[in-house]
Amino acid sequence: MGFRDALFGRTKQVQPKLDNLFALPTAALTLDTELDLVPSGEAGLCFKSGSGESTITTDAELLELLNFDEANAKVSVTTDDLGFKWLVIKDPDIDGLVTRIHGANTSMVENGLGPRLLCAVFGFVPKTLPGDGSVRMVYLLKQGTFYPFAPTGPNQRDNELELRVRSFLETDLPIEKDLSRWMALWNLPVN
């Protein structure tokens, strides 16, 4: 960033940090053995819609850009109630979900959509019902860190379960230390 950028209040966009995503399959084993949570088979990539450097404006153009082989996974684009776009991937294999989310991130960055990327979310559900509840592992793309989110109702979350997940995963994943960044993501399209 140069002097003129500082003078006129322009800031350099932070690019997503993607490599920490590949720690999630190992963490999934810990979630299974310690908390009886298994991958739900769903993941989502959240990004801001809108204009910018990219010429990609429609959901169809985005799916064409990503060019996913849908033999093993279903891919869709949806908009949440706050107007954010979600690329939702369904694949029973956690490695496949991580690889596809990483590929989508990379493709979007290469096509000028990097500044729009917000987070990735991976669903985990109890292996033995009723279990302690479902957890979404949220990956903050700009920080390169994860945090657990355990919704229990329309506007309720299980903070105790989130802290237990953190305690078990601190050695497996880069966990977000700033709890104020552990935002509630209500009405997620990812189970």
MARBA-3410 file (N, C-alpha, C, O; in Angstrom, 1 decimal):
191
0.9,-1.2,0.0,0.0,0.0,0.0,0.9,1.2,0.0,1.8,1.3,0.8 ~ 0.6,2.1,-0.9,1.4,3.3,-1.0,0.9,4.5,-0.2,-0.1,4.5,0.4 ~ 1.7,5.6,-0.3,1.4,6.8,0.3,0.0,7.4,-0.1,-0.8,7.8,0.7 ~ -0.3,7.3,-1.4,-1.5,7.9,-1.9,-2.7,7.0,-1.4,-3.8,7.6,-1.1 ~ -2.5,5.7,-1.3,-3.6,4.9,-0.8,-3.9,5.2,0.6,-5.1,5.3,1.0
-2.9,5.4,1.4,-3.1,5.8,2.8,-3.7,7.2,2.9,-4.6,7.4,3.8 ~ -3.3,8.1,2.1,-3.8,9.5,2.1,-5.3,9.5,1.7,-6.1,10.3,2.3 ~ -5.7,8.7,0.8,-7.1,8.7,0.3,-8.0,7.6,1.0,-9.1,7.4,0.6 ~ -7.4,7.0,2.0,-8.2,6.0,2.8,-8.5,4.7,2.2,-9.4,4.0,2.6 ~ -7.7,4.4,1.1,-7.8,3.1,0.5,-7.1,2.0,1.3,-6.0,2.3,1.8
-7.6,0.8,1.4,-7.0,-0.3,2.1,-6.8,-1.4,1.2,-7.5,-1.6,0.2 ~ -5.8,-2.2,1.5,-5.5,-3.4,0.7,-6.4,-4.5,1.2,-6.4,-4.8,2.4 ~ -7.0,-5.2,0.2,-7.9,-6.3,0.6,-7.1,-7.5,1.1,-6.1,-7.8,0.5 ~ -7.6,-8.1,2.2,-6.9,-9.3,2.7,-7.4,-10.5,1.9,-8.6,-10.7,1.8 ~ -6.4,-11.2,1.5,-6.7,-12.4,0.7,-7.0,-13.6,1.6,-6.4,-13.7,2.7
-7.9,-14.5,1.3,-8.2,-15.7,2.1,-7.0,-16.5,2.4,-6.1,-16.7,1.5 ~ -7.0,-17.1,3.6,-5.9,-18.1,4.0,-6.6,-19.4,3.9,-7.4,-19.8,4.7 ~ -6.2,-20.2,2.9,-6.9,-21.5,2.6,-6.2,-22.7,3.2,-6.9,-23.7,3.4 ~ -4.9,-22.7,3.4,-4.3,-24.0,3.7,-4.7,-24.7,5.0,-4.6,-25.9,5.1 ~ -5.2,-23.9,6.0,-5.6,-24.5,7.3,-6.8,-25.4,7.1,-7.2,-26.1,8.0
-7.5,-25.2,6.0,-8.7,-26.1,5.8,-8.4,-27.6,5.8,-9.2,-28.4,6.2 ~ -7.2,-27.9,5.4,-6.8,-29.3,5.3,-6.6,-30.0,6.6,-6.3,-31.2,6.7 ~ -6.6,-29.2,7.7,-6.5,-29.8,9.0,-7.8,-30.4,9.5,-7.9,-31.1,10.5 ~ -8.9,-30.0,8.8,-10.2,-30.5,9.3,-10.5,-32.0,9.3,-11.1,-32.5,10.2 ~ -10.0,-32.7,8.3,-10.3,-34.2,8.3,-9.7,-34.9,9.6,-10.3,-35.8,10.1
-8.5,-34.4,10.0,-7.9,-34.9,11.2,-8.7,-34.6,12.4,-9.0,-35.4,13.3 ~ -9.2,-33.3,12.5,-10.0,-32.8,13.6,-11.4,-33.6,13.6,-11.9,-33.8,14.7 ~ -11.9,-34.0,12.4,-13.1,-34.8,12.3,-12.9,-36.1,13.1,-13.9,-36.6,13.7 ~ -11.8,-36.7,13.0,-11.5,-38.0,13.8,-11.6,-37.7,15.3,-12.1,-38.5,16.0 ~ -11.0,-36.6,15.7,-11.1,-36.2,17.1,-12.5,-36.0,17.6,-13.0,-36.4,18.6
-13.3,-35.3,16.7,-14.7,-35.0,17.1,-15.5,-36.3,17.2,-16.4,-36.5,18.0 ~ -15.2,-37.3,16.3,-15.8,-38.6,16.4,-15.5,-39.4,17.6,-16.4,-39.8,18.3 ~ -14.2,-39.5,18.0,-13.8,-40.3,19.1,-14.1,-39.6,20.5,-14.4,-40.3,21.4 ~ -14.0,-38.3,20.5,-14.2,-37.6,21.8,-15.6,-37.1,22.1,-16.0,-37.1,23.2 ~ -16.3,-36.7,21.0,-17.6,-36.1,21.2,-18.7,-36.8,20.5,-19.9,-36.3,20.5
-18.4,-37.9,19.8,-19.4,-38.7,19.1,-20.1,-37.9,18.0,-21.3,-38.0,17.7 ~ -19.3,-36.9,17.3,-19.8,-36.1,16.2,-19.2,-36.6,14.9,-18.0,-36.8,14.9 ~ -20.0,-36.7,13.9,-19.5,-37.1,12.6,-19.9,-36.1,11.6,-20.9,-35.4,11.8 ~ -19.2,-36.0,10.5,-19.5,-35.1,9.4,-21.0,-35.3,8.9,-21.4,-36.4,8.7 ~ -21.7,-34.2,8.7,-23.1,-34.3,8.2,-23.1,-34.6,6.7,-24.2,-34.9,6.2
-22.0,-34.4,6.0,-22.0,-34.5,4.6,-22.4,-33.2,3.8,-22.6,-33.2,2.6 ~ -22.4,-32.1,4.6,-22.7,-30.8,4.0,-21.7,-29.8,4.4,-21.2,-29.8,5.5 ~ -21.3,-28.9,3.4,-20.5,-27.8,3.7,-20.9,-26.6,2.9,-21.6,-26.8,1.8 ~ -20.6,-25.4,3.3,-21.0,-24.2,2.6,-19.9,-23.2,2.5,-19.1,-23.1,3.5 ~ -19.9,-22.4,1.5,-19.0,-21.3,1.4,-19.8,-20.0,1.2,-20.6,-19.9,0.3
-19.6,-19.1,2.2,-20.4,-17.9,2.2,-19.6,-16.7,1.6,-18.4,-16.6,1.9 ~ -20.2,-15.9,0.8,-19.6,-14.8,0.1,-20.6,-13.7,-0.1,-21.8,-13.9,-0.2 ~ -20.1,-12.5,-0.3,-21.0,-11.3,-0.6,-21.3,-11.3,-2.0,-20.4,-11.5,-2.9 ~ -22.5,-11.1,-2.4,-22.9,-10.9,-3.8,-22.7,-9.5,-4.1,-22.5,-8.6,-3.2 ~ -22.7,-9.2,-5.4,-22.5,-7.8,-5.8,-21.5,-7.6,-6.9,-21.0,-8.6,-7.5
-21.3,-6.4,-7.2,-20.4,-6.0,-8.3,-19.0,-5.9,-7.8,-18.7,-5.9,-6.6 ~ -18.1,-5.8,-8.7,-16.7,-5.6,-8.4,-15.8,-5.9,-9.6,-16.2,-5.6,-10.7 ~ -14.6,-6.4,-9.3,-13.7,-6.7,-10.4,-14.2,-7.8,-11.4,-13.8,-7.8,-12.5 ~ -14.9,-8.7,-10.8,-15.3,-9.9,-11.6,-16.5,-9.6,-12.5,-17.4,-8.8,-12.2 ~ -16.6,-10.4,-13.6,-17.7,-10.3,-14.5,-18.7,-11.3,-14.2,-19.7,-11.4,-14.9
-18.5,-12.1,-13.2,-19.5,-13.2,-12.8,-20.6,-12.5,-12.0,-20.4,-11.9,-10.9 ~ -21.8,-12.7,-12.6,-23.0,-12.0,-11.9,-24.1,-13.0,-11.6,-24.9,-12.6,-10.8 ~ -24.1,-14.1,-12.2,-25.2,-15.1,-11.9,-24.8,-16.3,-11.2,-23.6,-16.7,-11.3 ~ -25.7,-17.0,-10.6,-25.4,-18.3,-10.0,-24.9,-19.3,-11.0,-24.0,-20.1,-10.7 ~ -25.5,-19.3,-12.2,-25.1,-20.3,-13.2,-23.6,-20.0,-13.7,-22.9,-20.9,-13.9
-23.3,-18.7,-13.8,-21.9,-18.4,-14.1,-20.9,-18.8,-13.1,-19.8,-19.3,-13.4 ~ -21.3,-18.7,-11.8,-20.5,-19.2,-10.7,-20.3,-20.7,-10.8,-19.1,-21.2,-10.7 ~ -21.3,-21.4,-11.0,-21.2,-22.9,-11.0,-20.4,-23.3,-12.2,-19.7,-24.3,-12.2 ~ -20.6,-22.6,-13.4,-19.8,-22.9,-14.5,-18.3,-22.6,-14.3,-17.4,-23.4,-14.7 ~ -18.0,-21.5,-13.6,-16.6,-21.2,-13.2,-16.0,-22.3,-12.4,-14.8,-22.7,-12.6
-16.7,-22.8,-11.4,-16.2,-23.8,-10.5,-16.1,-25.2,-11.2,-15.2,-25.9,-10.8 ~ -16.9,-25.4,-12.1,-16.8,-26.6,-13.0,-16.6,-27.9,-12.1,-15.7,-28.7,-12.4 ~ -17.4,-28.1,-11.1,-17.4,-29.3,-10.3,-17.9,-30.5,-11.0,-18.8,-30.4,-11.8 ~ -17.2,-31.6,-10.7,-17.7,-32.9,-11.2,-18.7,-33.3,-10.2,-18.4,-33.6,-9.0 ~ -20.0,-33.4,-10.6,-21.1,-33.7,-9.7,-21.3,-35.2,-9.5,-22.4,-35.6,-9.1
-20.4,-36.0,-9.9,-20.6,-37.5,-9.8,-20.8,-37.9,-8.3,-21.7,-38.7,-8.0 ~ -20.0,-37.3,-7.4,-20.1,-37.7,-6.0,-20.7,-36.7,-5.1,-21.0,-36.9,-4.0 ~ -20.9,-35.5,-5.7,-21.4,-34.4,-4.8,-22.5,-33.6,-5.5,-22.5,-33.5,-6.8 ~ -23.4,-33.0,-4.7,-24.4,-32.1,-5.3,-24.0,-30.7,-4.9,-23.5,-30.5,-3.7 ~ -24.1,-29.8,-5.8,-23.7,-28.4,-5.6,-24.8,-27.5,-6.0,-25.5,-27.7,-7.0
-25.1,-26.5,-5.1,-26.1,-25.5,-5.4,-25.7,-24.2,-4.8,-24.7,-24.1,-4.0 ~ -26.3,-23.1,-5.3,-26.1,-21.8,-4.8,-27.4,-21.3,-4.2,-28.5,-21.4,-4.9 ~ -27.4,-20.7,-3.0,-28.6,-20.2,-2.4,-28.2,-18.8,-1.8,-27.1,-18.5,-1.6 ~ -29.3,-18.0,-1.5,-29.1,-16.8,-0.8,-29.8,-16.8,0.5,-30.9,-17.2,0.6 ~ -29.1,-16.4,1.6,-29.7,-16.4,2.9,-30.5,-15.2,3.2,-30.6,-14.3,2.3
-31.2,-15.1,4.4,-32.1,-14.1,4.7,-31.4,-12.7,4.9,-32.1,-11.7,4.9 ~ -30.1,-12.7,4.9,-29.3,-11.4,5.0,-28.8,-11.0,3.7,-28.1,-9.9,3.6 ~ -29.0,-11.8,2.6,-28.6,-11.4,1.3,-27.2,-12.0,0.9,-26.7,-11.6,-0.1 ~ -26.6,-12.8,1.8,-25.3,-13.4,1.5,-25.5,-14.6,0.6,-26.5,-15.4,0.8 ~ -24.6,-14.9,-0.3,-24.7,-16.1,-1.1,-24.0,-17.2,-0.5,-23.0,-17.0,0.3
-24.5,-18.4,-0.7,-23.9,-19.6,-0.2,-23.7,-20.6,-1.3,-24.7,-21.0,-2.0 ~ -22.5,-21.2,-1.5,-22.3,-22.3,-2.3,-22.4,-23.5,-1.4,-21.5,-23.7,-0.5 ~ -23.4,-24.3,-1.6,-23.6,-25.5,-0.7,-23.2,-26.8,-1.4,-23.7,-27.0,-2.5 ~ -22.4,-27.6,-0.8,-21.9,-28.8,-1.3,-22.3,-30.0,-0.4,-22.2,-29.9,0.8 ~ -22.9,-31.0,-1.0,-23.3,-32.2,-0.3,-22.4,-33.4,-0.8,-22.4,-33.7,-2.0
-21.6,-34.0,0.1,-20.7,-35.1,-0.2,-20.5,-35.8,1.1,-20.2,-35.2,2.1 ~ -20.7,-37.1,1.1,-20.6,-37.9,2.4,-19.2,-37.9,2.9,-19.0,-38.3,4.1 ~ -18.2,-37.6,2.1,-16.8,-37.7,2.4,-16.2,-36.4,2.9,-16.3,-35.4,2.1 ~ -15.7,-36.3,4.1,-15.2,-35.0,4.6,-14.0,-34.5,3.8,-13.8,-33.3,3.6 ~ -13.1,-35.5,3.3,-12.0,-35.1,2.5,-12.5,-34.4,1.2,-11.9,-33.5,0.7
-13.6,-35.0,0.6,-14.2,-34.4,-0.6,-14.7,-33.1,-0.4,-14.6,-32.2,-1.2 ~ -15.4,-32.9,0.8,-16.0,-31.5,1.1,-14.8,-30.5,1.2,-14.9,-29.4,0.7 ~ -13.8,-30.8,2.0,-12.7,-29.9,2.2,-12.0,-29.6,0.8,-11.7,-28.4,0.6 ~ -11.8,-30.6,0.0,-11.2,-30.4,-1.3,-12.0,-29.5,-2.2,-11.5,-28.6,-2.8 ~ -13.3,-29.7,-2.2,-14.2,-28.9,-3.0,-14.3,-27.5,-2.5,-14.3,-26.5,-3.3
-14.4,-27.3,-1.2,-14.4,-25.9,-0.7,-13.1,-25.2,-1.0,-13.1,-24.0,-1.3 ~ -12.0,-25.9,-0.8,-10.7,-25.3,-1.1,-10.6,-24.9,-2.6,-10.2,-23.8,-3.0 ~ -11.1,-25.8,-3.5,-11.1,-25.5,-4.9,-12.0,-24.4,-5.3,-11.6,-23.6,-6.1 ~ -13.1,-24.3,-4.6,-14.1,-23.2,-4.9,-13.4,-21.8,-4.5,-13.5,-20.8,-5.2 ~ -12.8,-21.9,-3.3,-12.1,-20.7,-2.8,-11.0,-20.2,-3.8,-10.9,-19.1,-4.1
-10.2,-21.2,-4.2,-9.1,-20.9,-5.1,-9.6,-20.3,-6.4,-9.0,-19.3,-6.9 ~ -10.6,-20.9,-7.0,-11.2,-20.5,-8.3,-11.7,-19.1,-8.1,-11.6,-18.2,-9.0 ~ -12.4,-18.8,-7.0,-13.0,-17.5,-6.8,-11.9,-16.4,-6.6,-12.0,-15.3,-7.1 ~ -10.8,-16.7,-5.9,-9.7,-15.8,-5.7,-9.1,-15.5,-7.1,-8.8,-14.4,-7.4 ~ -8.8,-16.6,-7.9,-8.2,-16.4,-9.2,-9.0,-15.6,-10.1,-8.5,-15.0,-11.1
-10.3,-15.5,-9.9,-11.2,-14.7,-10.8,-11.7,-13.4,-10.1,-12.7,-12.9,-10.5 ~ -10.9,-12.9,-9.2,-11.2,-11.6,-8.6,-12.3,-11.5,-7.6,-12.7,-10.4,-7.2 ~ -12.7,-12.7,-7.1,-13.8,-12.7,-6.1,-13.3,-12.9,-4.7,-14.1,-13.0,-3.7 ~ -12.0,-12.9,-4.5,-11.4,-13.1,-3.2,-11.9,-12.2,-2.1,-12.2,-12.7,-1.0 ~ -11.9,-10.9,-2.3,-12.4,-10.0,-1.3,-13.9,-10.2,-0.9,-14.3,-9.8,0.2
-14.6,-10.9,-1.7,-16.0,-11.2,-1.3,-16.2,-12.4,-0.4,-17.2,-12.5,0.3 ~ -15.2,-13.3,-0.3,-15.3,-14.5,0.5,-15.3,-14.2,2.0,-14.5,-13.4,2.4 ~ -16.2,-14.8,2.7,-16.4,-14.5,4.1,-16.0,-15.7,5.0,-15.1,-15.6,5.9 ~ -16.6,-16.9,4.8,-16.3,-18.0,5.7,-16.8,-19.3,5.0,-17.5,-19.3,4.0 ~ -16.3,-20.4,5.5,-16.7,-21.7,5.1,-17.3,-22.4,6.3,-16.8,-22.2,7.4
-18.3,-23.2,6.1,-18.9,-23.9,7.3,-19.1,-25.4,6.9,-19.5,-25.8,5.8 ~ -18.7,-26.2,7.9,-18.8,-27.7,7.8,-19.7,-28.2,8.9,-19.5,-27.9,10.0 ~ -20.7,-29.0,8.5,-21.6,-29.6,9.5,-21.2,-30.8,10.1,-20.5,-31.7,9.5 ~ -21.4,-31.0,11.4,-21.2,-32.2,12.2,-22.4,-32.5,13.0,-23.0,-31.6,13.6 ~ -22.8,-33.8,13.1,-24.0,-34.2,13.8,-23.7,-35.4,14.7,-22.7,-36.0,14.5
-24.5,-35.6,15.7,-24.3,-36.7,16.6,-24.3,-38.1,15.9,-25.2,-38.3,15.1 ~ -23.4,-38.9,16.1,-23.4,-40.3,15.5,-24.4,-41.1,16.2,-25.1,-41.9,15.5 ~ -24.6,-41.0,17.5,-25.6,-41.7,18.3,-26.6,-40.8,18.8,-26.3,-39.9,19.5 ~ -27.8,-40.9,18.3,-28.9,-40.0,18.7,-29.3,-40.3,20.2,-29.3,-41.4,20.6 ~ -29.7,-39.3,21.0,-29.9,-37.9,20.6,-28.5,-37.1,20.6,-28.5,-36.1,19.9
-27.5,-37.6,21.3,-26.2,-36.9,21.3,-26.3,-35.6,22.1,-27.4,-35.2,22.6 ~ -25.2,-34.8,22.0,-25.2,-33.5,22.7,-25.6,-32.4,21.8,-25.8,-31.3,22.3 ~ -25.8,-32.6,20.6,-26.2,-31.6,19.6,-25.3,-31.5,18.4,-24.2,-32.1,18.4 ~ -25.8,-30.8,17.4,-25.0,-30.6,16.2,-24.1,-29.4,16.4,-24.3,-28.5,17.1 ~ -23.0,-29.5,15.6,-22.0,-28.4,15.6,-21.6,-28.0,14.2,-21.5,-28.9,13.3
-21.5,-26.8,13.9,-20.9,-26.3,12.6,-19.5,-25.8,12.9,-19.4,-24.9,13.7 ~ -18.6,-26.3,12.2,-17.2,-25.8,12.3,-17.1,-24.6,11.2,-17.1,-24.9,10.0 ~ -16.9,-23.4,11.7,-16.9,-22.2,10.9,-15.4,-21.9,10.6,-14.6,-21.7,11.6 ~ -15.0,-21.7,9.4,-13.7,-21.3,9.0,-13.7,-19.9,8.6,-14.3,-19.6,7.5 ~ -13.0,-19.0,9.3,-12.9,-17.6,9.0,-11.8,-17.5,7.9,-10.6,-17.6,8.3
-12.1,-17.2,6.7,-11.2,-17.2,5.6,-10.1,-16.2,5.7,-8.9,-16.5,5.4 ~ -10.4,-15.0,6.2,-9.3,-14.0,6.3,-8.4,-14.2,7.4,-7.2,-13.9,7.3 ~ -8.8,-14.8,8.5,-8.0,-15.1,9.7,-7.3,-16.5,9.5,-6.2,-16.7,10.1 ~ -7.9,-17.4,8.8,-7.3,-18.8,8.7,-7.6,-19.6,10.0,-6.8,-20.4,10.3 ~ -8.7,-19.3,10.7,-9.0,-20.0,11.9,-10.4,-20.5,11.9,-11.3,-20.1,11.2
-10.6,-21.5,12.8,-11.9,-22.1,13.0,-12.5,-21.7,14.3,-11.8,-21.3,15.2 ~ -13.8,-21.9,14.4,-14.5,-21.8,15.6,-15.8,-22.7,15.5,-16.4,-22.8,14.4 ~ -16.2,-23.3,16.6,-17.4,-24.1,16.6,-18.7,-23.2,16.9,-18.6,-22.3,17.7 ~ -19.7,-23.6,16.2,-21.0,-22.9,16.4,-22.1,-24.0,16.6,-22.2,-24.9,15.7 ~ -22.8,-24.0,17.7,-23.7,-25.1,18.0,-25.1,-24.5,18.2,-25.5,-24.2,19.4
-25.9,-24.3,17.2,-27.2,-23.8,17.3,-28.1,-24.8,17.9,-28.1,-26.0,17.6 ~ -29.0,-24.4,18.8,-30.0,-25.3,19.4,-31.4,-24.9,19.1,-32.4,-25.6,19.4 ~ -31.6,-23.7,18.6,-33.0,-23.2,18.2,-32.9,-22.0,17.3,-31.8,-21.7,16.9 ~ -34.0,-21.3,17.1,-34.0,-20.2,16.2,-32.9,-19.1,16.5,-32.3,-18.6,15.6 ~ -32.8,-18.8,17.8,-31.8,-17.8,18.2,-31.1,-18.2,19.4,-30.8,-17.4,20.3
-30.8,-19.5,19.6,-30.1,-20.0,20.7,-29.0,-20.9,20.3,-29.0,-21.5,19.3 ~ -27.9,-20.9,21.1,-26.8,-21.7,20.9,-26.3,-22.3,22.2,-26.6,-21.8,23.2 ~ -25.6,-23.4,22.0,-25.0,-24.2,23.2,-23.6,-23.8,23.4,-22.7,-24.4,22.8 ~ -23.4,-22.7,24.2,-22.0,-22.2,24.4,-21.1,-23.3,25.1,-19.9,-23.4,24.8 ~ -21.7,-24.1,26.0,-20.9,-25.1,26.7,-20.4,-26.1,25.7,-19.2,-26.5,25.8
-21.2,-26.6,24.7,-20.8,-27.5,23.7,-19.7,-26.9,22.8,-18.7,-27.6,22.5 ~ -19.8,-25.6,22.5,-18.8,-24.9,21.7,-17.5,-24.9,22.4,-16.4,-25.1,21.8 ~ -17.5,-24.6,23.7,-16.3,-24.6,24.5,-15.6,-26.0,24.6,-14.4,-26.1,24.6 ~ -16.5,-27.0,24.8,-16.0,-28.4,24.8,-15.3,-28.8,23.5,-14.2,-29.4,23.5 ~ -15.9,-28.4,22.4,-15.4,-28.7,21.1,-14.0,-28.0,21.0,-13.0,-28.6,20.5
-14.0,-26.7,21.4,-12.7,-26.0,21.3,-11.6,-26.7,22.1,-10.5,-26.8,21.7 ~ -12.0,-27.2,23.3,-11.0,-27.8,24.2,-10.4,-29.1,23.6,-9.2,-29.4,23.7 ~ -11.2,-29.8,22.8,-10.7,-31.0,22.2,-10.0,-30.8,20.9,-9.1,-31.6,20.5 ~ -10.3,-29.7,20.2,-9.7,-29.4,18.9,-8.5,-28.5,18.9,-7.9,-28.2,17.9 ~ -8.1,-27.9,20.0,-7.1,-26.9,20.1,-5.7,-27.4,19.5,-5.0,-26.6,19.0
-5.5,-28.7,19.6,-4.2,-29.2,19.1,-4.3,-29.6,17.6,-3.3,-29.7,16.9 ~ -5.6,-29.8,17.2,-5.8,-30.3,15.8,-6.0,-29.1,14.8,-5.6,-29.2,13.6 ~ -6.6,-28.1,15.3,-7.0,-27.0,14.4,-6.5,-25.6,14.9,-6.3,-25.5,16.1 ~ -6.3,-24.6,14.0,-6.1,-23.3,14.5,-7.4,-22.7,14.9,-8.2,-22.3,14.0 ~ -7.7,-22.6,16.2,-8.9,-22.2,16.7,-8.8,-20.6,16.9,-7.8,-20.1,17.4
-9.9,-19.9,16.6,-10.0,-18.5,16.7,-10.0,-18.2,18.2,-10.9,-18.6,19.0 ~ -9.0,-17.4,18.7,-8.8,-17.1,20.1,-9.7,-16.0,20.5,-10.1,-15.9,21.7 ~ -10.1,-15.1,19.6,-10.9,-13.9,20.0,-12.4,-14.4,19.9,-13.0,-14.5,18.8 ~ -13.0,-14.6,21.1,-14.4,-15.1,21.2,-15.4,-14.1,20.6,-16.5,-14.6,20.2 ~ -15.0,-12.9,20.4,-16.0,-11.9,19.8,-16.1,-12.2,18.3,-17.1,-11.8,17.7
-15.2,-13.0,17.7,-15.4,-13.4,16.3,-16.2,-14.7,16.2,-16.4,-15.1,15.0 ~ -16.6,-15.3,17.3,-17.4,-16.5,17.2,-18.9,-16.1,17.0,-19.7,-16.2,17.8 ~ -19.1,-15.6,15.8,-20.4,-15.1,15.5,-21.5,-16.2,15.3,-21.2,-17.3,14.8 ~ -22.7,-15.8,15.7,-23.8,-16.7,15.5,-24.3,-16.6,14.0,-24.5,-15.5,13.5 ~ -24.4,-17.7,13.4,-24.8,-17.8,12.0,-26.1,-18.5,11.9,-26.2,-19.7,11.7
-27.2,-17.8,12.1,-28.5,-18.4,12.2,-29.0,-18.7,10.8,-28.6,-18.1,9.8 ~ -29.9,-19.7,10.7,-30.5,-20.1,9.5,-29.5,-20.5,8.4,-29.7,-20.2,7.2 ~ -28.5,-21.2,8.8,-27.5,-21.7,7.8,-28.1,-22.7,6.9,-29.0,-23.5,7.2 ~ -27.7,-22.7,5.6,-28.1,-23.7,4.7,-27.3,-25.0,4.8,-27.5,-25.9,4.0 ~ -26.5,-25.1,5.8,-25.6,-26.3,6.1,-26.1,-26.9,7.3,-26.1,-26.3,8.4
-26.4,-28.2,7.3,-26.8,-29.0,8.5,-25.6,-29.7,9.0,-25.7,-30.4,10.0
END
